[in-house]
Amino acid sequence: MILVTLILLAGERMSSLESSYYDFLQRQQPVSASDRILLVDTGPDSGGGNLWDSGRISPVINALNAAGASVIVPVEAPPANTQMPDIEQLAALAELEERARKVSGNDTGTNLVDQLADFRRQYEQRAQITSTVKDAGNVVLPVIARPTRQGLEDAKNDCLRHTLSTDAAAGGPWIQEAPGTLTLSNILCDSATNAGFLDFWPDDDGIVRRAHLIAKSDNRVFPSLSVAIAQVQESGDVEIDGANKLKLNNAEIETGPGFSSLIRYYMSPTGQNVFETVESDSLLTGAAPGELVRDRIVLVGNLADQSTTNYRTPFTEHMPLAMMLATTLSNVLQSDFVVRPNWFGSAELGILLLLGIAILLVAPTLTANRAAVSLLLIVGILLAVEAYLLLAHGVWLQLVTATFFAVLGIGSIQALNMLRPASAIRAAETGSVVSIAPVDDEDELDLAFSVLRQQGDSDVTKKRLYDIAMTHGQRREFAKAERVLGYLHGMDSEYRDVADKLKALSGARRKPTEANQVQPELPEEQNPDETGTSGHTLGRYQLEKTLGRGAMATVYLGVDPKINRKVAIKTIALAEEFSESDLDAAKNQFRREAESAGRLNHPNIIAIYDTGEDGNVAYLAMEYFKGTALNHHALAENLLPPKWVLELTARAAEALHYAHGQGVVHRDIKPANLMYDAASDQLKITDFGIARLTDTSRTKTGIILGTPSYMSPEQLSASAVTGKSDLYSLGITMYQLLTGTTPFRSDSIPKLMDKIMNEKHRPISSVRDDMPVEVDMVLDKVLAKNPDDRFPNGRAMALALRDCCSTLDG
């Protein structure tokens, strides 16, 4: 998510990278321009000056027409206004002025006479041009955008004859708006065979990559000059069909947004013009052969003077207007535009997401060398696919962003791996969930089991648990092996041969008893550790089935025969979990805690009915509750609605407030100890009465008790534990139920303890954007490192949570 956000924030830079690679590929493509196009250069070597003002346009048109040109296109735009004052009226004014001069005896009329002569010359020249254009019958003229001012207001209705539509809304709001008034006088417009606008709009970096095939000005829609030429050449009609569809003779022209298309440029490897060119002087003197012109589209313009309009392209900094027109005209005639369908954006996003998922799943398991090779392959494949599609098929699929994402993603993961301990990296490479020291280190195996109990139900976790159990078995540490297998059996009773091994270990771990000792185990036919329990008894209770197994305890469904009441029986084999020196103290502690918890009477706390021992197996008879533990809703894919989580947490806080008022601290609040029945909308806290046994942190068998991820800093530092520690654990539980993960995670117990005691949790609003700031405020308070900075009691926390509920929906 962080990498995707960075890429989105760097949108302009990514667009620049995409365009740069596109320009590079443009320079590599072996394409040929249309041979139907001929350029006539009217540059300085051919007389120079503006074609229209110098009067050279008429001889050039006549020469081209005589040589058999198919279409003639002067690239330089004619003057905006070719209308001239009425010559007869000017002559009458001059005669009156001449008479006045004779009467007065001065020369005031000289200027007017000279002006009249100049007007006459211009009028005759333009009349000749208009006649030449009309007589040729194959001249297509450019229409350019001029700044709109009062003098051009009347021109807005000129040249309606060659527009595609007089309704600018015909093509929708996507048509490019001309930066001024597109105008051509009606005199020339009526004389020309066709007309089209001539202009190109660059991208943000100043390079022209797209050609707009139609443009609008006021209430008129003009074709581009290249489309207007093709319309004459093909003797067809141009139609606007939908948002991005343009048809010429019923053949669709591929366009993108705004009726624009990506230009395919035609240049030699050295950046030289590939269109055939002849100078206008050679044409006028007859030096150029007539076959050079016959049946070709001739574009007349200045190819050398950089003071005229020039454009930046992927090939050159200065491309003349005539060459730009020749390029886009060749694109139209040969259907040579580069295509980028509208759905490509969604396809590119999909590729980016798939690549991100693949990197997250695979990259953490790769060594540095394999990651480097994989990265080179991904980069090569992505860039090669983009190059192939563009060069071979003229399709631009933008994959530079995905390439950059792959480099950034794999590079970041490898950098993090380099900062992690070597043992953690080895574990990641083998697919392990946690880093575990060599099997010779007994303490590390015990720590590994404790950490694995916090992991999700996955094949990797099951395999690691199974391996740990087998290692204990090989060392004849049967009690440890059984505890690990028991936990694995509760996770997946059908995993491999766990059930069979549990039965075998049940007999293997039996200890011989002395004659003067009470048999510590139940008779085999009544052993509650067996998977099948129907017909067995424990104390006075009849056992019906196993409900679940934990690291230290097993829970059965039982019946109290005295009153025929269903109960939940939780058993703890104290003799196996505590040394002989600690066993008596543990039994006394168990009884005291059970008695304290038995006095609790609250609708949100599982009631304890009875306690006792059968041999060295201690048990609690508790209220049987049909709900499920909330750890089923502690995974990201199965979260409850936020408002439900806050309400259930508030109920738990109220229950803890009651228990703390009775002098009972739970010490092991976590999702697995919160039961919820959706049918009755009831929440119950369980495991009051045995949590105090975990104060020593480790039992005789080496099992790490308690759940480190949910422990408060004062629990980890062996300081005095009060009710505020339970509230801290409840805050961690609430965080996990809202996000699917605990705020502090690590691959080893020491690192996890250091994070809990010293690091601040990540704000939940940065994990879920639908969380209001009030939830952050509650969590900041309840997860404070110093107990004095937390809520004074559970009721205060419940009130704060219900205030948060009012800011949430659903």
BABAKOL-476894 format. One record per residue (C-alpha): residue number from 1; y, x, z negated. Coordinates in steps of 0.5 Angstrom, whole numbers, plus 500, padded with zeros to 3 digits. Layout:
BEGIN
i | Y | X | Z
NUM | Y | X | Z
...
REM end
This chain:
BEGIN
i | Y | X | Z
1 | 500 | 500 | 500
2 | 505 | 506 | 498
3 | 503 | 509 | 505
4 | 504 | 502 | 509
5 | 511 | 501 | 505
6 | 513 | 508 | 507
7 | 512 | 507 | 514
8 | 515 | 500 | 514
9 | 522 | 503 | 511
10 | 522 | 509 | 516
11 | 521 | 504 | 522
12 | 527 | 507 | 526
13 | 524 | 514 | 526
14 | 517 | 511 | 527
15 | 520 | 508 | 533
16 | 523 | 514 | 535
17 | 516 | 518 | 535
18 | 513 | 512 | 539
19 | 519 | 513 | 544
20 | 518 | 520 | 545
21 | 511 | 520 | 546
22 | 512 | 515 | 551
23 | 517 | 519 | 555
24 | 512 | 525 | 555
25 | 507 | 521 | 558
26 | 512 | 519 | 563
27 | 513 | 526 | 565
28 | 506 | 527 | 566
29 | 504 | 521 | 570
30 | 502 | 522 | 578
31 | 505 | 516 | 581
32 | 509 | 516 | 588
33 | 515 | 512 | 590
34 | 515 | 506 | 595
35 | 516 | 509 | 602
36 | 520 | 503 | 604
37 | 526 | 506 | 601
38 | 531 | 511 | 604
39 | 537 | 513 | 600
40 | 544 | 515 | 604
41 | 548 | 520 | 600
42 | 556 | 519 | 601
43 | 557 | 524 | 596
44 | 563 | 530 | 597
45 | 559 | 533 | 603
46 | 559 | 527 | 606
47 | 567 | 525 | 606
48 | 567 | 523 | 599
49 | 572 | 517 | 596
50 | 570 | 510 | 595
51 | 566 | 507 | 601
52 | 570 | 500 | 600
53 | 577 | 504 | 599
54 | 576 | 509 | 605
55 | 574 | 504 | 610
56 | 568 | 508 | 611
57 | 563 | 502 | 609
58 | 564 | 499 | 616
59 | 562 | 505 | 620
60 | 556 | 506 | 615
61 | 553 | 499 | 616
62 | 554 | 498 | 623
63 | 550 | 505 | 624
64 | 544 | 503 | 619
65 | 544 | 496 | 623
66 | 544 | 499 | 629
67 | 538 | 504 | 627
68 | 534 | 498 | 625
69 | 535 | 498 | 617
70 | 531 | 492 | 614
71 | 536 | 491 | 608
72 | 542 | 495 | 607
73 | 545 | 496 | 600
74 | 552 | 499 | 598
75 | 551 | 501 | 591
76 | 558 | 502 | 589
77 | 561 | 495 | 588
78 | 566 | 492 | 592
79 | 573 | 491 | 589
80 | 573 | 485 | 584
81 | 578 | 481 | 588
82 | 578 | 481 | 596
83 | 583 | 475 | 597
84 | 590 | 478 | 600
85 | 597 | 474 | 600
86 | 598 | 470 | 606
87 | 601 | 475 | 612
88 | 605 | 469 | 615
89 | 609 | 468 | 608
90 | 610 | 475 | 607
91 | 613 | 476 | 614
92 | 618 | 470 | 613
93 | 620 | 473 | 606
94 | 621 | 480 | 609
95 | 625 | 476 | 615
96 | 630 | 473 | 610
97 | 630 | 480 | 606
98 | 632 | 483 | 612
99 | 638 | 478 | 614
100 | 640 | 479 | 607
101 | 641 | 486 | 608
102 | 645 | 486 | 614
103 | 650 | 481 | 611
104 | 651 | 485 | 605
105 | 650 | 492 | 608
106 | 645 | 495 | 603
107 | 638 | 497 | 604
108 | 635 | 493 | 599
109 | 629 | 490 | 604
110 | 626 | 497 | 605
111 | 621 | 496 | 600
112 | 619 | 489 | 601
113 | 618 | 491 | 609
114 | 614 | 497 | 607
115 | 610 | 493 | 602
116 | 608 | 488 | 607
117 | 606 | 494 | 612
118 | 601 | 496 | 606
119 | 599 | 489 | 605
120 | 597 | 488 | 612
121 | 593 | 495 | 613
122 | 589 | 493 | 607
123 | 588 | 486 | 609
124 | 586 | 488 | 616
125 | 581 | 493 | 613
126 | 578 | 488 | 608
127 | 577 | 483 | 614
128 | 574 | 488 | 618
129 | 569 | 489 | 612
130 | 568 | 482 | 611
131 | 566 | 481 | 618
132 | 562 | 487 | 618
133 | 558 | 485 | 612
134 | 557 | 478 | 615
135 | 555 | 480 | 622
136 | 550 | 485 | 620
137 | 546 | 479 | 616
138 | 542 | 484 | 612
139 | 547 | 486 | 607
140 | 545 | 485 | 599
141 | 551 | 487 | 595
142 | 552 | 489 | 587
143 | 555 | 484 | 582
144 | 558 | 488 | 576
145 | 560 | 486 | 570
146 | 568 | 487 | 569
147 | 572 | 486 | 562
148 | 574 | 479 | 562
149 | 581 | 477 | 562
150 | 586 | 472 | 564
151 | 586 | 475 | 572
152 | 578 | 474 | 572
153 | 578 | 467 | 569
154 | 578 | 464 | 576
155 | 572 | 468 | 578
156 | 567 | 465 | 573
157 | 566 | 460 | 579
158 | 565 | 465 | 584
159 | 559 | 467 | 588
160 | 555 | 461 | 585
161 | 551 | 461 | 592
162 | 547 | 467 | 590
163 | 545 | 465 | 582
164 | 538 | 463 | 580
165 | 542 | 458 | 576
166 | 548 | 455 | 573
167 | 545 | 453 | 567
168 | 545 | 459 | 562
169 | 540 | 456 | 558
170 | 535 | 455 | 563
171 | 531 | 462 | 561
172 | 532 | 460 | 554
173 | 536 | 465 | 549
174 | 532 | 471 | 551
175 | 536 | 473 | 557
176 | 541 | 479 | 557
177 | 548 | 477 | 556
178 | 552 | 481 | 561
179 | 558 | 485 | 557
180 | 563 | 482 | 561
181 | 564 | 477 | 567
182 | 559 | 478 | 573
183 | 564 | 477 | 579
184 | 564 | 478 | 586
185 | 569 | 474 | 591
186 | 567 | 468 | 595
187 | 569 | 472 | 601
188 | 564 | 477 | 601
189 | 559 | 473 | 597
190 | 559 | 468 | 603
191 | 558 | 474 | 608
192 | 552 | 477 | 604
193 | 545 | 476 | 605
194 | 544 | 476 | 597
195 | 547 | 479 | 591
196 | 545 | 481 | 584
197 | 547 | 485 | 578
198 | 547 | 492 | 577
199 | 547 | 495 | 570
200 | 542 | 498 | 566
201 | 542 | 498 | 558
202 | 540 | 504 | 554
203 | 535 | 504 | 548
204 | 538 | 506 | 541
205 | 537 | 513 | 543
206 | 541 | 513 | 549
207 | 535 | 513 | 554
208 | 534 | 508 | 559
209 | 527 | 505 | 559
210 | 527 | 498 | 561
211 | 530 | 494 | 566
212 | 533 | 487 | 565
213 | 531 | 483 | 571
214 | 536 | 477 | 570
215 | 542 | 477 | 566
216 | 547 | 471 | 564
217 | 555 | 471 | 565
218 | 558 | 465 | 562
219 | 554 | 459 | 565
220 | 551 | 463 | 571
221 | 544 | 467 | 571
222 | 544 | 472 | 576
223 | 538 | 476 | 579
224 | 538 | 484 | 578
225 | 540 | 487 | 585
226 | 533 | 490 | 585
227 | 530 | 483 | 585
228 | 535 | 480 | 590
229 | 533 | 486 | 595
230 | 526 | 484 | 594
231 | 527 | 477 | 595
232 | 531 | 478 | 602
233 | 525 | 483 | 604
234 | 520 | 479 | 602
235 | 523 | 472 | 604
236 | 522 | 469 | 598
237 | 525 | 465 | 592
238 | 525 | 467 | 585
239 | 524 | 462 | 579
240 | 525 | 463 | 572
241 | 518 | 460 | 569
242 | 518 | 460 | 561
243 | 521 | 465 | 556
244 | 518 | 471 | 559
245 | 516 | 469 | 566
246 | 519 | 471 | 573
247 | 516 | 469 | 580
248 | 517 | 472 | 586
249 | 514 | 468 | 592
250 | 509 | 464 | 587
251 | 507 | 472 | 585
252 | 508 | 473 | 577
253 | 513 | 479 | 575
254 | 510 | 482 | 569
255 | 516 | 482 | 564
256 | 517 | 483 | 556
257 | 522 | 480 | 551
258 | 529 | 478 | 555
259 | 526 | 478 | 562
260 | 526 | 486 | 561
261 | 520 | 491 | 564
262 | 519 | 498 | 562
263 | 521 | 502 | 568
264 | 516 | 507 | 571
265 | 520 | 513 | 573
266 | 518 | 517 | 580
267 | 520 | 524 | 579
268 | 517 | 531 | 581
269 | 514 | 536 | 576
270 | 521 | 539 | 576
271 | 525 | 533 | 575
272 | 527 | 532 | 582
273 | 528 | 526 | 587
274 | 522 | 524 | 590
275 | 526 | 519 | 595
276 | 527 | 521 | 602
277 | 535 | 522 | 603
278 | 539 | 523 | 608
279 | 547 | 524 | 608
280 | 552 | 519 | 611
281 | 555 | 524 | 616
282 | 548 | 525 | 619
283 | 547 | 518 | 620
284 | 554 | 517 | 623
285 | 554 | 523 | 628
286 | 547 | 521 | 630
287 | 544 | 527 | 627
288 | 539 | 523 | 623
289 | 533 | 520 | 628
290 | 533 | 513 | 628
291 | 526 | 512 | 626
292 | 528 | 515 | 619
293 | 532 | 508 | 618
294 | 528 | 503 | 622
295 | 525 | 497 | 618
296 | 527 | 501 | 611
297 | 531 | 498 | 605
298 | 537 | 503 | 605
299 | 541 | 504 | 599
300 | 548 | 507 | 600
301 | 551 | 511 | 594
302 | 553 | 517 | 591
303 | 548 | 522 | 589
304 | 552 | 528 | 587
305 | 558 | 526 | 583
306 | 557 | 526 | 576
307 | 564 | 523 | 575
308 | 561 | 516 | 577
309 | 556 | 512 | 573
310 | 550 | 516 | 571
311 | 544 | 514 | 566
312 | 540 | 518 | 561
313 | 532 | 518 | 563
314 | 526 | 521 | 560
315 | 526 | 526 | 566
316 | 534 | 527 | 566
317 | 540 | 527 | 562
318 | 544 | 525 | 569
319 | 541 | 520 | 574
320 | 545 | 517 | 579
321 | 546 | 509 | 579
322 | 543 | 509 | 586
323 | 537 | 513 | 584
324 | 536 | 508 | 578
325 | 536 | 502 | 583
326 | 531 | 506 | 588
327 | 527 | 507 | 582
328 | 527 | 499 | 579
329 | 526 | 497 | 586
330 | 520 | 501 | 587
331 | 517 | 498 | 581
332 | 518 | 491 | 583
333 | 516 | 492 | 590
334 | 509 | 496 | 588
335 | 508 | 492 | 581
336 | 509 | 498 | 578
337 | 513 | 497 | 572
338 | 509 | 499 | 565
339 | 506 | 493 | 562
340 | 507 | 491 | 554
341 | 504 | 484 | 553
342 | 507 | 480 | 547
343 | 500 | 481 | 543
344 | 500 | 488 | 543
345 | 504 | 488 | 536
346 | 499 | 484 | 533
347 | 494 | 489 | 536
348 | 497 | 495 | 533
349 | 498 | 492 | 526
350 | 490 | 490 | 526
351 | 489 | 497 | 528
352 | 493 | 500 | 523
353 | 490 | 496 | 517
354 | 483 | 497 | 520
355 | 485 | 505 | 520
356 | 487 | 504 | 512
357 | 481 | 501 | 510
358 | 477 | 506 | 513
359 | 481 | 512 | 510
360 | 481 | 509 | 503
361 | 473 | 508 | 503
362 | 471 | 514 | 507
363 | 477 | 520 | 505
364 | 476 | 520 | 498
365 | 468 | 522 | 499
366 | 470 | 528 | 504
367 | 471 | 535 | 503
368 | 477 | 539 | 505
369 | 474 | 542 | 512
370 | 470 | 535 | 513
371 | 477 | 531 | 512
372 | 481 | 536 | 517
373 | 475 | 535 | 522
374 | 476 | 528 | 521
375 | 483 | 528 | 522
376 | 483 | 532 | 528
377 | 478 | 527 | 531
378 | 482 | 521 | 529
379 | 489 | 524 | 532
380 | 486 | 526 | 538
381 | 482 | 519 | 539
382 | 489 | 515 | 538
383 | 493 | 519 | 542
384 | 488 | 520 | 548
385 | 487 | 512 | 548
386 | 495 | 511 | 548
387 | 495 | 516 | 554
388 | 489 | 513 | 558
389 | 492 | 506 | 558
390 | 499 | 508 | 560
391 | 497 | 513 | 565
392 | 491 | 510 | 568
393 | 493 | 502 | 567
394 | 500 | 502 | 566
395 | 499 | 499 | 559
396 | 503 | 502 | 553
397 | 499 | 501 | 547
398 | 503 | 504 | 541
399 | 499 | 508 | 537
400 | 503 | 514 | 534
401 | 505 | 510 | 528
402 | 497 | 509 | 527
403 | 496 | 517 | 528
404 | 502 | 518 | 523
405 | 499 | 514 | 518
406 | 492 | 517 | 519
407 | 495 | 524 | 518
408 | 499 | 522 | 512
409 | 493 | 518 | 509
410 | 488 | 523 | 509
411 | 493 | 529 | 507
412 | 495 | 525 | 501
413 | 488 | 523 | 499
414 | 486 | 531 | 500
415 | 492 | 533 | 496
416 | 490 | 529 | 490
417 | 483 | 531 | 490
418 | 486 | 538 | 490
419 | 489 | 536 | 484
420 | 483 | 533 | 480
421 | 478 | 537 | 476
422 | 472 | 540 | 480
423 | 467 | 536 | 477
424 | 471 | 529 | 479
425 | 471 | 532 | 486
426 | 464 | 533 | 486
427 | 462 | 526 | 483
428 | 467 | 523 | 489
429 | 463 | 527 | 494
430 | 456 | 524 | 492
431 | 459 | 517 | 491
432 | 459 | 517 | 483
433 | 464 | 513 | 480
434 | 465 | 518 | 474
435 | 465 | 525 | 473
436 | 459 | 527 | 469
437 | 457 | 534 | 467
438 | 451 | 537 | 468
439 | 445 | 534 | 465
440 | 444 | 539 | 460
441 | 450 | 537 | 456
442 | 448 | 531 | 452
443 | 455 | 529 | 450
444 | 457 | 528 | 457
445 | 451 | 524 | 458
446 | 453 | 519 | 453
447 | 461 | 519 | 455
448 | 459 | 518 | 462
449 | 455 | 512 | 460
450 | 461 | 509 | 456
451 | 465 | 510 | 462
452 | 460 | 507 | 466
453 | 460 | 501 | 462
454 | 468 | 500 | 464
455 | 466 | 500 | 472
456 | 465 | 494 | 476
457 | 458 | 491 | 478
458 | 456 | 496 | 484
459 | 450 | 499 | 487
460 | 453 | 506 | 485
461 | 454 | 504 | 478
462 | 447 | 502 | 477
463 | 444 | 508 | 480
464 | 448 | 512 | 476
465 | 446 | 508 | 470
466 | 439 | 509 | 472
467 | 439 | 516 | 473
468 | 442 | 517 | 466
469 | 436 | 513 | 463
470 | 431 | 517 | 467
471 | 434 | 523 | 464
472 | 434 | 521 | 457
473 | 427 | 519 | 458
474 | 425 | 526 | 461
475 | 427 | 528 | 454
476 | 423 | 523 | 450
477 | 430 | 520 | 448
478 | 427 | 513 | 448
479 | 432 | 510 | 444
480 | 438 | 512 | 448
481 | 434 | 511 | 455
482 | 432 | 504 | 452
483 | 440 | 502 | 451
484 | 442 | 504 | 458
485 | 436 | 501 | 461
486 | 438 | 494 | 457
487 | 445 | 495 | 459
488 | 443 | 496 | 466
489 | 438 | 490 | 466
490 | 443 | 485 | 463
491 | 447 | 487 | 469
492 | 442 | 486 | 474
493 | 435 | 484 | 471
494 | 431 | 485 | 478
495 | 434 | 492 | 479
496 | 428 | 497 | 481
497 | 423 | 497 | 476
498 | 428 | 496 | 470
499 | 424 | 491 | 467
500 | 418 | 494 | 467
501 | 421 | 501 | 464
502 | 424 | 497 | 458
503 | 417 | 494 | 456
504 | 414 | 501 | 457
505 | 420 | 504 | 453
506 | 419 | 498 | 447
507 | 412 | 501 | 445
508 | 414 | 509 | 447
509 | 420 | 509 | 442
510 | 416 | 506 | 436
511 | 416 | 510 | 430
512 | 410 | 511 | 425
513 | 411 | 508 | 418
514 | 409 | 510 | 411
515 | 405 | 506 | 407
516 | 410 | 505 | 402
517 | 415 | 503 | 407
518 | 416 | 496 | 410
519 | 414 | 495 | 418
520 | 421 | 496 | 421
521 | 419 | 493 | 428
522 | 417 | 486 | 429
523 | 410 | 485 | 431
524 | 409 | 486 | 438
525 | 408 | 478 | 440
526 | 415 | 477 | 436
527 | 419 | 483 | 438
528 | 425 | 480 | 440
529 | 427 | 486 | 445
530 | 421 | 484 | 450
531 | 424 | 480 | 456
532 | 420 | 474 | 455
533 | 422 | 471 | 448
534 | 419 | 464 | 448
535 | 415 | 462 | 442
536 | 418 | 468 | 438
537 | 421 | 468 | 432
538 | 427 | 472 | 428
539 | 427 | 470 | 421
540 | 427 | 462 | 421
541 | 430 | 462 | 428
542 | 425 | 460 | 434
543 | 427 | 464 | 440
544 | 427 | 461 | 447
545 | 430 | 466 | 452
546 | 435 | 472 | 452
547 | 442 | 471 | 454
548 | 444 | 478 | 455
549 | 444 | 485 | 453
550 | 449 | 490 | 451
551 | 450 | 497 | 449
552 | 448 | 496 | 442
553 | 446 | 488 | 441
554 | 442 | 483 | 444
555 | 443 | 476 | 444
556 | 438 | 470 | 445
557 | 438 | 463 | 445
558 | 435 | 460 | 439
559 | 434 | 454 | 435
560 | 434 | 453 | 427
561 | 428 | 448 | 426
562 | 431 | 446 | 419
563 | 437 | 442 | 423
564 | 434 | 442 | 430
565 | 441 | 446 | 432
566 | 441 | 451 | 438
567 | 444 | 457 | 436
568 | 446 | 464 | 439
569 | 442 | 470 | 435
570 | 445 | 477 | 436
571 | 441 | 482 | 434
572 | 442 | 489 | 432
573 | 437 | 494 | 431
574 | 441 | 498 | 425
575 | 435 | 503 | 424
576 | 436 | 506 | 431
577 | 443 | 506 | 431
578 | 445 | 509 | 424
579 | 442 | 515 | 421
580 | 438 | 514 | 414
581 | 444 | 517 | 410
582 | 448 | 512 | 414
583 | 443 | 506 | 414
584 | 444 | 503 | 407
585 | 452 | 503 | 408
586 | 451 | 500 | 415
587 | 447 | 494 | 412
588 | 452 | 493 | 407
589 | 458 | 493 | 412
590 | 454 | 489 | 416
591 | 453 | 483 | 411
592 | 461 | 484 | 408
593 | 463 | 483 | 415
594 | 459 | 477 | 417
595 | 461 | 474 | 411
596 | 468 | 475 | 412
597 | 467 | 472 | 419
598 | 463 | 467 | 417
599 | 469 | 464 | 413
600 | 473 | 463 | 419
601 | 474 | 456 | 422
602 | 478 | 456 | 428
603 | 477 | 452 | 434
604 | 478 | 458 | 438
605 | 473 | 462 | 434
606 | 466 | 462 | 435
607 | 463 | 460 | 428
608 | 458 | 464 | 425
609 | 453 | 460 | 421
610 | 448 | 465 | 418
611 | 446 | 472 | 417
612 | 440 | 476 | 415
613 | 435 | 482 | 417
614 | 428 | 482 | 419
615 | 425 | 488 | 418
616 | 431 | 493 | 420
617 | 433 | 488 | 425
618 | 440 | 485 | 423
619 | 442 | 479 | 426
620 | 447 | 473 | 426
621 | 446 | 466 | 428
622 | 452 | 463 | 431
623 | 455 | 457 | 435
624 | 452 | 456 | 441
625 | 458 | 456 | 447
626 | 456 | 454 | 454
627 | 462 | 458 | 457
628 | 462 | 464 | 461
629 | 466 | 471 | 459
630 | 472 | 472 | 462
631 | 470 | 479 | 465
632 | 467 | 475 | 470
633 | 475 | 474 | 472
634 | 477 | 481 | 471
635 | 476 | 483 | 478
636 | 481 | 483 | 483
637 | 477 | 478 | 488
638 | 476 | 473 | 482
639 | 482 | 472 | 478
640 | 485 | 466 | 475
641 | 491 | 463 | 477
642 | 497 | 467 | 473
643 | 499 | 461 | 469
644 | 492 | 460 | 466
645 | 491 | 467 | 464
646 | 498 | 466 | 460
647 | 495 | 460 | 457
648 | 489 | 463 | 455
649 | 492 | 469 | 452
650 | 496 | 465 | 448
651 | 490 | 461 | 445
652 | 487 | 468 | 444
653 | 493 | 470 | 440
654 | 494 | 464 | 436
655 | 486 | 465 | 434
656 | 488 | 472 | 432
657 | 494 | 470 | 428
658 | 489 | 465 | 424
659 | 484 | 471 | 423
660 | 489 | 476 | 421
661 | 492 | 471 | 416
662 | 485 | 471 | 413
663 | 484 | 478 | 413
664 | 479 | 479 | 418
665 | 481 | 484 | 424
666 | 477 | 484 | 430
667 | 477 | 491 | 433
668 | 474 | 490 | 440
669 | 478 | 485 | 444
670 | 476 | 485 | 451
671 | 475 | 480 | 457
672 | 467 | 480 | 455
673 | 469 | 478 | 448
674 | 473 | 472 | 450
675 | 469 | 466 | 453
676 | 472 | 460 | 457
677 | 469 | 453 | 459
678 | 472 | 450 | 464
679 | 469 | 444 | 464
680 | 472 | 443 | 457
681 | 478 | 447 | 457
682 | 476 | 451 | 451
683 | 477 | 458 | 449
684 | 473 | 462 | 444
685 | 473 | 469 | 441
686 | 466 | 472 | 440
687 | 464 | 478 | 436
688 | 467 | 477 | 430
689 | 463 | 480 | 424
690 | 460 | 486 | 428
691 | 466 | 490 | 431
692 | 467 | 494 | 424
693 | 461 | 497 | 425
694 | 464 | 501 | 431
695 | 469 | 505 | 427
696 | 465 | 511 | 426
697 | 465 | 511 | 434
698 | 458 | 514 | 435
699 | 452 | 511 | 433
700 | 445 | 515 | 431
701 | 443 | 514 | 438
702 | 449 | 517 | 441
703 | 451 | 511 | 444
704 | 459 | 510 | 445
705 | 461 | 504 | 441
706 | 467 | 500 | 442
707 | 471 | 500 | 449
708 | 476 | 506 | 450
709 | 480 | 502 | 455
710 | 482 | 497 | 451
711 | 483 | 501 | 444
712 | 490 | 502 | 441
713 | 493 | 509 | 440
714 | 492 | 508 | 433
715 | 485 | 506 | 434
716 | 484 | 512 | 438
717 | 487 | 517 | 433
718 | 483 | 514 | 427
719 | 489 | 511 | 424
720 | 490 | 505 | 419
721 | 488 | 499 | 424
722 | 491 | 492 | 423
723 | 492 | 486 | 427
724 | 497 | 489 | 431
725 | 491 | 493 | 434
726 | 488 | 487 | 436
727 | 494 | 484 | 440
728 | 495 | 491 | 443
729 | 488 | 490 | 446
730 | 489 | 483 | 448
731 | 495 | 485 | 452
732 | 490 | 490 | 456
733 | 486 | 484 | 457
734 | 491 | 480 | 459
735 | 494 | 486 | 464
736 | 487 | 486 | 467
737 | 486 | 479 | 468
738 | 492 | 478 | 472
739 | 491 | 485 | 476
740 | 484 | 486 | 476
741 | 484 | 493 | 473
742 | 486 | 496 | 466
743 | 493 | 499 | 466
744 | 490 | 506 | 464
745 | 484 | 509 | 468
746 | 481 | 516 | 468
747 | 474 | 519 | 470
748 | 473 | 522 | 463
749 | 474 | 519 | 455
750 | 479 | 525 | 453
751 | 483 | 524 | 459
752 | 483 | 516 | 458
753 | 485 | 517 | 451
754 | 491 | 522 | 453
755 | 494 | 516 | 457
756 | 493 | 511 | 452
757 | 497 | 515 | 447
758 | 502 | 518 | 451
759 | 503 | 515 | 458
760 | 507 | 508 | 459
761 | 503 | 503 | 463
762 | 505 | 501 | 470
763 | 510 | 495 | 470
764 | 505 | 489 | 472
765 | 511 | 486 | 477
766 | 510 | 492 | 481
767 | 503 | 491 | 482
768 | 504 | 483 | 483
769 | 510 | 481 | 486
770 | 509 | 474 | 484
771 | 510 | 476 | 477
772 | 517 | 474 | 473
773 | 520 | 480 | 469
774 | 519 | 476 | 463
775 | 511 | 478 | 463
776 | 513 | 485 | 464
777 | 518 | 484 | 458
778 | 512 | 481 | 454
779 | 507 | 487 | 456
780 | 512 | 492 | 454
781 | 513 | 489 | 447
782 | 505 | 488 | 446
783 | 503 | 495 | 449
784 | 508 | 499 | 445
785 | 505 | 505 | 443
786 | 508 | 504 | 436
787 | 505 | 498 | 432
788 | 512 | 497 | 429
789 | 515 | 496 | 436
790 | 510 | 490 | 438
791 | 510 | 483 | 436
792 | 510 | 482 | 428
793 | 504 | 477 | 429
794 | 499 | 473 | 434
795 | 504 | 467 | 434
796 | 510 | 470 | 436
797 | 506 | 473 | 442
798 | 503 | 466 | 443
799 | 510 | 463 | 443
800 | 513 | 469 | 448
801 | 507 | 467 | 453
802 | 508 | 460 | 453
803 | 516 | 461 | 455
804 | 513 | 465 | 461
805 | 509 | 460 | 463
806 | 515 | 455 | 464
807 | 517 | 460 | 469
808 | 510 | 460 | 473
809 | 508 | 455 | 478
810 | 501 | 452 | 478
REM end
